[in-house]
Amino acid sequence: MTKQLSSAADAVLDAYMNNCGWLDGPLEKDYRCAAAVLRAAADQANPKAHIEDIDYVHQSYVDGWKDALDLILAIADELEAQ
């Protein structure tokens, strides 16, 4: 049996299972698929793409983006570890 997921990872897996997964519960492949979706989304979430037209960007804005992406990737790591 796998260990209990964090609430964030559980929410991501639930979203995947409610839209794409099998009815009998998550399988190892489902964990990997949900993690792959998160990694793809994180790859597309480039903070610099949203600030090209701004002359000055406060470092806290960039740091916030990085923190959010780190959280997304941590959830992906947790799901892949199942």
N, C-alpha and C positions, 0 to 999 in steps of 0.2 A: 504494500500500500504506500502511496506517496504521502509526503508530509502536507500539512494544510497550507494553502496559498495565502499570501497577504490579501487584504481586501482589494488592492489595486489590481493585482494579477488575477484574482478571482473575477473581478468585473470585466476585465478584458476577455478572459476565457468564456464567461457567460455570454458576452456579446457575440463572440465567434460561434459558440455552440447554438445560440438562438437563431443565427442566420445561416450557418454553414455546416454545423456539426451533426453528428449522428444522434439519434434519439436515445441510445442506450448509455450515454455518458461519454466523457472525454476519453479519448485514446491517446497513446503516446504521440501519434501523428498529429492529433489536434493541438497538443501543447506546442509542438514544433511549428505548426502552421500559424498559430496565433503569434508566436514569437517572431516568425518571419514577416508577418504583416506589420508588427510594431517596428522592426528594424527598417523595413522599407519606408514607413512613414517618417521615421527619424532621419533617414537619409535625405528625404525630400524637404525636411524642415530646416532650411538654411536661414539663419537670422539675417545674414547679409543681403539675401535676396529681397527682404522686406524693407531695407533701409537705404537703398542705393540713392534715392532722391533727397536724402536728408544730409545737410552739411555736417551736423554734429550729432553724435549718438552717445548718450551717457553710458558709461561702462556697466552700470547696474542693469540696463536693458539687455546688453549682450550676456551678462552673467546670468540673468533670469532665463534666457533662452537655453544657455548651456545647462543650467540646473534642470530645466524641464526635459531636455533631451537625455540627460543622465538618468533621470527617473524612468523615462520610457525604456531606455536600454537596460536598466536594472530589472524592470518587469520582464522584459524579453529573456534576460539571463535566468530569472527565476522559473519562467515557464519551460525553457529549454532543459533545465536541470531535473524536471519531473520525469 
